[in-house]
Amino acid sequence: MFAYLSKKIAIPNDTKINAIAWNKLDGYIAVAGKNGLLKIFKLKSPKKDDQKLGNKDPTETNSLSTDQIFEAYIENIELAVWNEVHEKLTTSDKNGLIIVWMFYKNVWYEEMRYNRKQSIVVGIAWSADGQKICITYEDGIAIVACIEGYRIWSRKLLSTPLSGVQWSPDSKFLLFSLKTGDLHLYDHQGNFMTKLNVFCQNTSSGVVHVVGLAWYNGVNRSVYSSCPNLSITFENGKTQLMKNESDPSPMIVDTRMLAVHCSWNHDGSLLAICGQQCVEEKQMNLVQFYSPFGRHLKTLKVPGNSIRCCVWEGESKRVAIAVDSFIYLANVQLDYKWCYFKNTLVFSSFRPEKPGICITFWDTCNNQCRIKWVHELLGIAGCGEYCIIATKSDNKDPLGEYGLILYNTLGNPVSGIYIDFEPIAIGISSYQVFASSKNNFIVWYFKTPKSISASKNRLKMFHIDDSPSYAVEIIPELESARDIPVNTKETIDPVCCLIASDKYLIIGRDSALIQIYVLPALVLTNKIKISTRPYKMAINCTSTHLAIIDIFGLMRVLDISEGLGRPVSSSTDSKLERKDVWAMCWASDNPQLLAIMEKTRMYIFRGICLEESVAFSGYLCNFTDLEIQAVLLDKVIEHPEKPLKDHIIKIEMKSLRDTKQLLEIAGINEAIQFVEENEHPRLWCLIAETALKQMNLIMAETCFAKAKNYSKVLFVKKLQDTHNYLIRRARIAAYFRNYDEAENIYVEADRSDLALKLRQTLGDWFRVIQILKSGVTASDTVLQTAYNAIADYFVQLNNWTSAIKYYELGKNTGKLVEGYYHLEDWKNLDAMIDCLPEGDPLLERIGDMFAANAVHNEAVKAYVKVGKVISAVNLCVMYNRWDVASDLAKTYNISKVSELVTKYTTDLVQQGEIINAIRINTEAKYYLLAAEQVFKITCQKRWLKTWKLKMVLRLMNISVIGSIDGSINIIRDNGLLLNTYPKTPT
């Protein structure tokens, strides 16, 4: 993230400010200070057109829209707390006078007041739902009341003086801070629960007071549900971050300053801690920003003598800081996890309908989105045709807890590995992926379907303090290993960022040391020492210059082309330095061009010379052909499910705009003189295209040659060989993508065949059919190809009903079968069996379709017609259609069926399923085998005990009849009745 001061608001009469509060829902800012100062104002919002176009910072304001001063207090006001749900403000002065203010008809009125007159108020906190308020006094009294003002309970909690209070997110607990530095937890009824463990106290230095209690209420939660949300800041600058009130292992953050206040942003993803730090015997006001996991993100210096507090705006785009008698507004540029590669914007967002993080792959050309879900996202980086995403699994994976997954532009995973350390910085080049923890970094030589390198993924891991030229390759072949052994040796100078190109890997460390490694050998060749810790780095297209932004927003450009083999050097040779920079992007086709975002303006440099500046606030995506592409990422993430093309902004450089203006006003000759002084292939192509429109082919060929665009030179030569003026015009119109005009010119030239060919080349098959129906002569193959192409188009839209119509016109029987199957049109699919000739391979496919859906008769019919009788028999046997199998066996003289029947009968008899054996033999028309089983049943006396007498007599009659050769028909008729017999008892 990046923060910079943007506005200064002075309080009249130099009145010192004690507290400020910013209503995150309605945008009102309350200012409380000495001599009864209480002021409420609201900043004007920028114009919607400016926000949409991105030509103005959406957080920029020039005046106040609402400004009201109150005179209800005389003494110093110490506290101001908002009830954001019900739009109420609660204030208290040093004498303990509490007033609740309400907003009615655009004016603030006093709703109620209360004064205990026995002690001063040290803490006021509203519950997350806005229904309850807790007031704590220095003498240990706590009062909980409802929003209407009625007291719920009041009691003296402790004899030790209190210093603050905060509600839990679910409003079930109250956390009280004591002046001794202890923390006590009570339930909402005032019953003592527990004493929190404090890890920030230093017993040797005495009592350390609590100066900040911030418990994020979880209303707009957009970070991981398991991350810390309770911040306890102590006067010594140490902050204890806890996931809940009973967190056994909280994280400790040392800000190394005298802290005075802390606050969460609107979604709990950023924590701001303000205080003072002594630098060279001078007190400096600082606001430090941290992630929920305690990682330092940014340090903001604020002028003045005494800083009091800092609060967030509703969308976390600004921070208000109270210093002396001034309010400083600081704009905040959030550091989203995103990347841009090959016209695809990849960004992360949080969706309320599903836990985890949603990663969106937005094709900015076709405006199509594809999403992926991960449990926890650690980083994104892109280069060329792929991007790398670092994730953390939700459970202990045997392959590794952390994953590096390579994706293409469609959001499909191409390759991936698992590692056992948490990557804090990742990078990617055309052939390698780099990931680093605080102590180690890895180089992964990934393999893709297009790669022609080694047949296996290779992975190397190194320690940051080692020299890679002597490092040991820990895992030579990744595919043969499941775990990556990690060196757990701690370093005193951890890694903070990295960047990579095809030539270099550059790693920045906390001590402001830059280490440069040469690729692909990965040899440490140079170390550069800068003044402050690097935050972001970027390498130009030729890997000769490195741009670095440090944690204070200072950007400098270093020459790394001549640094090979030098010892540790200083960065004093940097010739380009800028302050308050938060983004940068090198041109992909010119190593001298660099675009940077400085506050609310974009600056473009050629070398060390400033080319131009533009009022703009957006995230830089790409810089090529004298055109900068940026994205309004704040707007995109507000509605991540439907990003708009209007959020992609393209800005042309001044040289490109001037060339276009010269071509429109002065002409080609003057434009050529200008371009000769500002050489760039894009400018020469622009002149060449203008010459093409004027049919000046010689000039067009010359300019394309100067642009070194060989394919367009060949195109101009082909035009010169075309003697028909109209056809030449049509081809030029097609070059400029004026296809309708080109088609009309072809028709005018009586060359409808070329118009048809043009539409075929474009794939505009609807227009192809229209041209053919207008009378243009073409083969039937062209018409069938057009019909089939249109049908394929409808298939991509999953519109099989329309696709079938065009497949019928295109006489594509194979696709028709697929269409009927997707629509489950069994009737037409059955009709296809009769239409197809014998032996057609499609019959087997149709048979498989029917068999997969247990439609036996049609499947057998298709198999038999194609000559796959064995398949038909196997299908009948699988579904116990023994009668059909028997008929097929007799018709086609297949002995396999009789063997299967005999084997199946034997298995049933061994399992005691004699009645089922009789039924199977009867269905298969093996009546004598059925009669034999009946004889066996009647001979078993145990049946007399379990079956009724009539049933046994019937079986005996059947067995007697079955012994006579001439009674087979009677056996068959009676055998059908055996289906009603129970299972053979065992």
N, C-alpha and C positions, 0 to 999 in steps of 0.2 A: 504494500500500500504506500501511498504518498500523501503528505499533508503540507499545506503551505498557507500562510496568513493572507487573507484576501480583503478584510474590512476591519475598520477600527471605529467603534462607537464610544463617544465620550459622554460621561455623566455630568450634568451641570454642576457647577460650583465645586468641582473636584471632589465630590463626595465619594468616600471609599466604599467599595462593594464588599459585602460579606458573603453573599450567596446569590446564585442565579439558578433558575429552573426552566427547562424547555419542555413544553407540552408536546410530546411526540405525535399526538393525534391531530391537534388543531394548530400547532405551530406557534403558540403564544410563548413569549419569553418573559419571565418575571425576574426583576432585579431588586434585590434587597440590600440595604447598606446602612451606613451610619446616619444619625440624626433623623431617624424615621423614614429614610428613603425607601419607597416602594413604587415601582414603575412596571407597567405591563405594556409590551409592544409586540408587533408582528411585522415580519419582513415581507415586502412585496414579492410576489412570484414573478418569474420571467415570462416573457411572451411565449405562447405555445409554438408559434412559428419558429422562434429561435431554438427552442428545445428540439423541435422536429428536424431542422436542418443541421443542427450541431454547430452552427456558426457562432454560438455564444454559449458560455458556460451556464448550464442549467441551475447552478447554485449562486450565480452572480445577482446581486441586488444593489440598488442605489439609494433607496429611501425606505421609510417606515410607513406601513399602511395603517397601523393602529398604534396609538400612543396615549396612554392614560397614566396620570400621576395621582397617587393617593396621599392623604394627609391624616390618616387615622392614627398614626404612630408619632411619638415624639422621641423615644429612645431608639437605640440601635437595633435594627432588625437582624436577627441571627440566622433564622431558618425560613425557607420557602419550599413547599412541597406541593406538587400537583396531584389531584385526583383526576387522571386523564379520562377515565370512563365517564364520569359525571360532570366533567369540565368545571372543577372547583379548585381553588387555590387556598392553601393553608399556610399562614405565616405566624411567626412568633418573635417577640423582641426579647431583650435581655432581662426584662422584668417578669417574663412569663406570660404576657398577654397574647392569647391565641385568637386569631380572627380567621374565619372561613369566608372566602369571597366567591360569589356566583356571577355568571354572565347572563344578562337579560337585556334584550333589545339593543345589542351592540354596545352595552355599557356594563362595567363591572360594579357590583353592589356588595355591600357588607351583608352577609346572610346571618351570621351568628358570631359571638365572641365569648371567650372564657378566660378567667384569670384566677389561678389558685392562690397567688400572692404569698407563697411560702418557699418557693424554690424556682430556679430558672429551668427552662425547657432545654434539654440536650438532644432530643430526638423526636421526630415525627415521621410516621410511616403509614401509608394507606395499603390495604390489602390489594391483591392483584385484581379482584373483581370490583374494587371500589366501594365495598359495602361497610368496611370497618376501618377505623383509624386507631393507632396506638400512639400514645403520648408518654414520653419518659422524662422524668425530672432528675436533677442532679442528686437529690436526697434519697433516691432509690424507689420512688413512687412511680407506678405505671398505671395508666388509665386506658381502657379499651372501650370505645364508643361506636355506635352505628352511624350511618350517614345522616340520619335525621337529628343527631345530636344527643340521643339518649345513651346514658352510660350503661355498658354491659357489665363491667367489673372494674374495680380499682383496689389496689393493695400495694403494700410496701414489700418489694421483692427481696431486697438485700440491704444490709447496713452499709455496704460499700457503695460509693457514688457511682452512678451510671454515666455513660458517655454516648450511647447511641442505641438504635433499635432498627430491626428490619424484619419484614414478614417473609415467610417461606413462599415459594411459588404457588402452592396449593392452599395457602392461608390457614394451615393447620398448626404452624409453629411460629414462635417469636424468638428471634435471636437478639440477645442483649449484650452489649459490650460494656465492660467496667473500666473505670479509670486506672485500675491496676493492670490492665492489659488482658484480663481474662474474658472468656466468652461463655455465657450460660444460655441454655436452650430451654424454653418453656412451651407448653402447648397453648392453644388458643383460649383456654380457660384460666390460664395463669398458673398452672401446676408445673413445678420444676421437673425437667426431664433428664438433662445430663449437662455435663461441663465439657466443652469442646477442647480437644487437644490442640495446643498452640505450639508450633515449631519455629516461630520467628522471634521468640524472646531470647535474649541473651542475658542470663542471670548475672553475669559479671558486670554488666553495664547498668543495672537497675531496672526500674519499670519503664516499659516502652508502651506508649499509649496507642490505642486504635484510632486511626483518623478516617477510615473509610470502611463502610459496610455496604456491599453491593450484591444483592441476590437477584439474579435475572429471573423474571416472572414467567418466561417461557411462552408468552403470548404469540410472538412472531418467530418462534424457533425455526431457524433455517440452517442449523449446524447439527452435528451428530448428537443424538440424544444422550449419549454416554459421556459427553465432554463436561468439564467443570462449569458451574454456573454461579458459584458462591465465591466472592472475592473479599478477603479480609486484609486490609492494608494497614500497616503499622507505621509509626512515625519514623522509624529508622530506614524506611524505604523498602522493607521486605513485605511481600504480598503472599498470602496463603490461598491457593486456588483449590477448591473442593468440589467434587461431583454432587455431594449432598451433605447433610449435617452429620452423617456418620461415616464419612470417607476415611478409611484407615490410613491411606497413604496419599495425602495431599501434595500438590506440587508447590515448591517454594521458588519465588521469583525475587531476585535482588535488583532493585532499580538503581542502587548506589546514589540515592539522593534523599533529601529530607522531604518525605511525602506529606501531602496535605489533603488529597481527595482522590477518589476513584469512581468510575462509572462505566456501565456496560452500554453498548450501542443497542439499536432497536431489535436486533435479532440474536444477540448474545455471541456474535462472532468476533467482536473486538472489545478490548478492555483498555480504557484510557486512564493513566495514572499521572497526576501532576504534582510538581514539587519544585524544590530548589536544589541546585548542586553547586558546590564551590569549585571553580575552575580558575587557577592562578590567582588565588586570594580574592576572587570576585564571585558574588552570588549570581547564578544564572537560572532563570525560570525555564523549566522544561515540561513538556507533555510527552510521555512515552506511551507507545501503543504496543499491545501484546495480543497474541492469539489466545483462545481459551486454554491452550495447552502450555502457555507460558513462554512461547517463542517471541523474542523481541522483533518488532516489525519496523518501527520508525521512531525517531526522536525529533521533536519539534521544539525549536528555540523560540521563546516568547519574550519580547522586551518588557521592561518595567522593573519595579522593585520587589513587590510581594504578590505572588500568585495565590489565589484563594480556592478556585474550583474550576472544573471543566464539565460540560454537559453536552449530550449528543442531540442532533436534530432527528426528526422522525424517520428519515430514510438513510441516516448515517452518512450523508454527503457533506455535512458540516459539523464543526465542533465550536461551541461558544466557550471562551476562556475569560475568566474574571481576573484582572490584574490591576491593582490600585483602583483608580476611578475610571477604568476603561474596560470595554468588552471587545475582545478580539474574536473575529470569526475566521476560522481556518477551514478551507475547502479540503475534502478528503477524497482522494482517488483510490477506490478499492482495488485491491490486487486480486482479481478474479483468476480462477484456474481455467485457462483457455489457450488456444493456438489457432493459427491460420495456415493452411497449406493447400495448394492446388484448388483454389476457388471453394474450399470447404472450411467453414468456421466450426470449430469444436469448442463447446463451452459446457460448463457444469451448472446445475441448478437443483433446487430442492422442490419436490412436489408433495403436497399434503396428503395425496391419496395413497402414497406408497413410501415405506421407509427406505432409507438409503439415499444415494446421490444419482441423479439422472444426468447422463452425458449425452448431449445432442450433437449430431453430425449434420450440419446445415449446409446443403449445396446451394450456395448463393446464386448460382446461374439459373438453376431450375426451380429454386425456392422449395426444395423438398427436404424433409427432416427425417432422420432415423435416430432412434434413441437406444441407449444401453444403460443398464443399472449396475451399480457397484455398491458394495457395503460402505467403503470409505475410500475417498480419493485423496491421493498424496501429491500428484503433479501431472501436468500435461506438457508435451513439447512436440513440435512438428518440424519436418524437413522433407522436401521433395514430394514423394508420393505417399508417405506414411507419417503416422504420429505415434508416439509412445505414451502410454498411460500407466502411471504407478498407482497401485491399489493395495489395500489391506483387507484380508479376508476376515469374515466374522467369527471364524473358529480356527483352531490350530490345524492347518493343513499339513499333512505329512511331507509334502514337497517343499513347503516354506510358507511363512506367514505373510510375506509381501510378494507381490507379483508385478512384473513388467510385461505389458501386453502391447503388441504391435498391431495397429489398425490401419486399414486403407481408407479411402475417401467415402466408401459406402458404409463404414462402421462395422466391417467384418474383420474379426481377428485373423491376422496372418501368421503370427508366431508369438511366442511368449516364454518366459522363464520365471522361476520362483527363487527368491533370495531370502536370507534369514536376518537381514538388518533393515532398518527403516530408512528409505531414501529421503533425504531432505532437499536434494537437488538432482535434476535429471536433464539430459540433453541427448540430441540425436543428430547424426550426420547421414550422409548417403549410404554408409555401410555399417556404422556402429551405433550402438546405444550406450550411453554413459549414465551411471547412477552413483551417487555418493551419499554416505552417512557422514557423521562428524569425524570419523576416524579412517574409514576405508572408502575406496571407490572401485567400481568394476567397469570393464570394457566388454561389451557383448557384440560379437560379430554375427549379426543376425542373418538368417537365410529367408529369402522370399521366393515365390514361384518364378520371379524374373531373374533371380540372382544366378550368376555363373561362377560364383566363387566356390569355396569348400563345400563339400557335401553335407557337412554337419555344422550345427551351431557351435561356436567356440566362445569361451568365457574366460576372462582373466581378472584377477582381483589383486589390488595393491593396497598398501598402507600409505597414508598421506605423508608420513614422515620419511618413507623410504625413497630411494632413487629407483625408478622403474627400470633403469638399464640393468640393475642387479637384482630386481625383484624375482620372486619365484612364481611361476605360473601354477596356481593352486589347482585349477580344474582345466586340463587341456581339452577334454571332450565333454561337453555338457550333457549330451544325450545318453551317455553311459553313466552319469552320476545323478543321484537324486537329491543330495544335500550339498550345500555350499558351506564349507567351514569358514567361519569368520574370525579374524584376528580381533580379539577383544581389548587389545592394548589401547588405553586412553591416551589421547594427545592433548597437550596443553594449548594447541592452536587449531581448533576444529575448522572444518570446511563450512562455508556459508553460501556459496553459489558456484556455478560452473557454466561454461558455454563451449560449444564444439563446432568445428567446421571439418571439411575433408582433410585439412592440413594440420590443424592444431586442436589440442584439448587444453583449455585454460580454466584453472580452478582458483577461486578466491577464498581466502581464509580470514578468520576473525581479526587477526593481527594486521590486516590490510596488506598482506603479502599475496602477490599474484604469481602463480606457478604456471609455466608454459611448457607443454609437452608436444613433441612432434609426432605426427601420425604418418603411417600406420605402425611404426616401430615403437611408439609410446616411450620416447626418451625425454627425460627432463633436461631442457636446454637453457632455460632462463628463469630468473626470479626477479620480479619488479616490486618495489615497495612504494605504496601510496600512503597518503596521510590518514585516511579513515577507512573503515570497513566497507568493502564493496557490497552493493545490493543487487545490481543488475549489470550484465555485460552483453556486448554484441560485437560480432566480427564482420568486417565488410566482405564483399564478394570475392576478393582476391586474397583474403587472409593477410593483409598487410597492415591494417589498422584495427585497434581495439578501442571501443567506446565503453566507458565505465561510469555508472551512477552509484554514488556512495549513499550511506544511510541518511545523510543530510540533504540529499538532492543535488549535490555537485556533480556535474558531468564533465569528464575530461576524455580526450582522445589521445591514445598512445600509438606510436609507431613500433610495430613488432616485427617488421620485415628484416631489420638488421640486428636483431637481438640474439641471434643464435650463438650459443657458446659464451655469452658474457656472464660475469658474476652478478650477484644481486645488485640491481641498479635502482636509481630513484626515478620518480615520475616528474621531475622538474622540467623535463624537455617537452612536456605537453604544451602545444600551441593553441589548443581550443578548449576553453573551459566555460561552462555556463552553470548558473545557479537555478535552483527550484525546477529541476528537470525530473519528470516522472515516467517518460516513455521515449523510446528512440527506435529508428528503423533505417538500416542501410539500404541503398538502392541495389537491386539484384543485377543490374547491368552496367553500373558505373561505380568504381571503388571510391570516388571522391564525394559522391552525393550522400548526405545524411539528413534525415528528418528527425526532429526532436519535438516533444511536447513540453513546453515551459509554462507552467501555470495554466492560463486559459488561451494560450496562443501556440501555434505551430511554427517552428523556424526551420528553414531549409538551408543547409550549408553546402558549399562546394569547396572542399578542402577546409580552410580556416575562414573563408570569406562567406558572409551572409548573403544568400541569394534573395530571400524574401521571407516575410512573416505573414501569417494568416490568423485571423481570430477564429479559433476552432477549439473544441474540446471533445476528443474522441480517442479511441484506442487504435493505434497504428497497426495495420495488417500487412500491407505489401507496398513496395515502392519499386516500380518498374516503368519503363517507357515514359519517363517524365510525368508520371501520374501516381499519386499516392492514394491508396485505398485504406479507409478507416471504418470503424464500426462504432456505433453508439451502444456500447455493451450494457450500459445501465438500462437502456430502454429494452434491449433484447431480453435481459434476464428478468425484467418486470413481467413479461409475458413470454416465457420460454417455449410454450407449446405452439405459438404462432408468430415466429419472427417475421418482420416485414422487410421488404427490399429497401424501403425508405431509410432503414437504419444503417445501410451500407452507403458510405459517402465517398465520392471520388473527387479528388482535388488535383487540378492540373497545375504544373509549374508555370512560372511567369514566362519562360522562354517558349513554352508550347502555346500559351495563350497569345503571346505577341506574334508568333509565326502565323497563327490562324487569322489574327487581325490584319496582318500585312497582306496575306493572300486575299482577303476580302476587299481591302481598300486599295492597296498600292499595286499588287500584282506579283507575278512569279519572280521577276528579275530582282526586285527589291527584297523579296523574301529569301532568295538565294544568297544575297549579300549578308543578310542577318544570320542565316544558318551557317555560313562559312565561318562566322565569328563565334558561333555557339554550336559546335559540332555535336550531333547526336543522330543515331539511325532513325529515331521516331520523327525527327524534323524533316529529314530527307524523304522519308516515306510520305509525309504529309504533302510535301511539294510535288512528289511524283504522282500522288493520287489526284491532286488538283490538275496537273498536266494531263492525266488520263481523262478527266472530265472534259477538258478542252480539246481532246483528241490530239494533243501534242505528244506523239509517241516517242520521238527522239529525246525530248526533255525528260519524259517519264523513265525511259530506259537509263538515262544518265544518272538520274537521282536514285533510282533503285540500285544501281551499281555502287554509288557512293554509300548507300545504306548497307551494302554487302548482303543484299537479299537476292540470292541467285534464283530462287523459284519465281519471283515476280519479274525478274529480268527475262526469264524464259517465257513467261506469260505475255510480256510486251512484244517479244520477237514473234510469237505466234499471232498476235494481233497484226503485226506488220505484214505477215504472210497472208492475212485475210484481206482480199481485195474488195469484197462486198461491204459497202459502207454500213448498211443496216445491220448485217451480222456482226460487224465490229462494234457497233453501238450496243447491240444486245449483249455481247460478251462483257463489255465494260459495265453495263447495268447489272449484270449478274455478279460481277466482281464486287460491286458496292452493295450487293444483297438486295437490289431492287428487282426481285424476281418477277413480279407481275409486269413491270415495265419491260423486262427482257422478253417475257413470253409474248407480249403484244407486238414487240418489234419483230420477233421471229415470224409471227403470223402475218404481219404486214409485208415481210420479205418473202412470203409464200414458202416458208420453211417450218411448217407445223411439226415435222419430224424432229427438228432441233428443239422446239418447245417441249415436245413429248420427252425427249432425252433429258432436257433440263429438269423436268419434274421428276423423272425417274432417279436422276442423280441426287436430288434433294430428298427423295423418299416421300414426296407428296403424292401418295397413291390415290387419294380422293380426286385430286385434280387430274391425275393420269387417266382415270376412268372417264371423267368429263370430257377430256380431249379426245379420247377414243370414240366416245359416243357422238361427238360432233362430226365424225366422218373421216378422221385421220386414219390412214391405212397403216395397219400393224399386224403382226402375227398373233394368233390366238394365245401363244405362250405369254405374250406381254400382258394380255388381259387377265389370264389366269394368275400370273404373278402378282398383279395389282390386287385382285380379289383376295388372294392368300395373304398378302402383306397387310391389307386392311383387317382381315380376320385376326392376324397375329397381334395387331394393335389393340383390338378389343379383348383379346386373351390377356394382354398385359394389364388391362383394366378390370380383369376378372368378369367380363361381360360375355359369358359363353353363349348366351342366347343370340346376340347379334353376330358373334363370331361364326356360329354354325351357318347362318344365312349366307355369309360370304364364302365359307368353305364349300358349301353346296354349289355356289356359282363358280368357284375355282376348281371344282371337281377333285378336291383333296380328300380322298376317302379315309386316309389314315387320321387326319385331323378331325374328320367328322366322327370317327369312332371315339376319339378322345373327348370330343365335345359331348356326345351322348352320354358317355360314362360320367363326366363331371356333373351333368344335369340329371343323372340317374334316369335317363329316358330309356327304360328297358325295352319298350315296345319298338322303337326305331332301331335299337341295337339288335334286337331279334330279327327285324326286317333286313338288316345288313347281312345277316348270315345267308339269307336266300338270294340276295343280290350279288354277292361275291362268288367268283368261280371257284371250283374245287382246287384245293392246293394253295390258295392264296394265303400268304403268311399272316395277314390280318385276322384270319379266322382263328388262329391260335391265340392271338392277343384278345379277341372277343371271348374266346372260351375261358381264358384266364380271368377276365373281368367277371363273367358270370359265376365262375367257380369261387372267386374271392367273396362273392356275396351269397353263396350257397344256393344259387339258382341252377339246379342240376340238369334238368331236361335240355335247356338251351345250351348249357356248357357242353353236354355230351354231343348235341347236334353239331356244334361248331368243331369240336375235336374230330368227330367222325368225318366231317366234310373236308377237313384239312389233311386227313390221313393219320391223325394221332390217336389211333384206337386204344393203344395202351394207356395213354393219358386219360381217356374217357373211362376205361375200366378201373384205373386207380382211383379216379374221382368217385365212382360208384361204390367201390369197396370202402373208401374213406368215410362216406356218409351212409354206409349200410344199405345201399340200393342194390341188393343182391339179385333181384329179378332182372334189372336192366343189365347188370354185369353178366349174368348168365346168358341172356339173349345175345349180347355182344360177343361173348366167348363162342357160342354156337355158330353165330353168323360168320365170324371171322376166324374160326378154328383156333381159338386161343386156349391152351391147356392151363394157363396160369390161374384162371379163376377156380377151376375144380381143386387145384392144390391149395389155394387160399381158403376155400370153403372147408375143406377137410381139416386143415391146420387150425382154422378158427373154431370149428366144432370141437376138436380135441381139447383146445384150451378152455372152452366153456365147460366141457364135461369135467375137466380136472378142477375147475373152480367151483363145481357144484351147480352151474347154471344150465341144467339139463333142459329145462323148458325153453330157455332162450336158444339153446342149440337146435331144438326141434323147430322153433320159429324160423331161424336163419335158413335151415335146410329146406323148409317148406317154401320160403320166399325165393330161394335160389333154384326151386324146382328139382331138388334132390330128394324125392319123396321116399325112396327106399332107405336112405340114411336117416330120414326123419322117423320112419317106421321102426328102424332098428333101435333108435333111442327110446321110442315108446315102449317096445318090448322090455327094455332094461328097467324102465320105470315100474311097469306092472309087476316085475319080478321082485321088487324090493318091498318087503313086508312093512318097513317103517312108514310107508306112505299111508297104510291103513289107519295109523294112529293120528295122522295129522290132517288128512283130507276127508271130506265127506264120502260116504259110500257110493253115491251116485256118480261122483267125479271119477272114482277109481274104476267103477264098472265101465264108464265111457272110455277111459283109456284102454281098458282090456279089450273092448270091442274094436277100437281103432287098431290095436296091435294085431288082433286076429285078422282083421281085414287087410292090414299092411303086409301080412305074410303071403297073401295071394297076389300073383303078378297082375291079374286083371283088375284089381281093386285100387289102382293108383289114384284114379280120379276121386274116389270116395275119401281116401286119405287126404288128398289135397283140400277137399271141401271141409272136412272135419278139422284139418290142421289150422284153419283160420280161427277156429274157436279156442285154440290153445292160448291165444293172446290174453284171454281173460283169466288164465290160471295164475295163481300166485307163484312167487319165486320158490325154487326148489329148496326145501328146508335142509339145513346141514346139522 
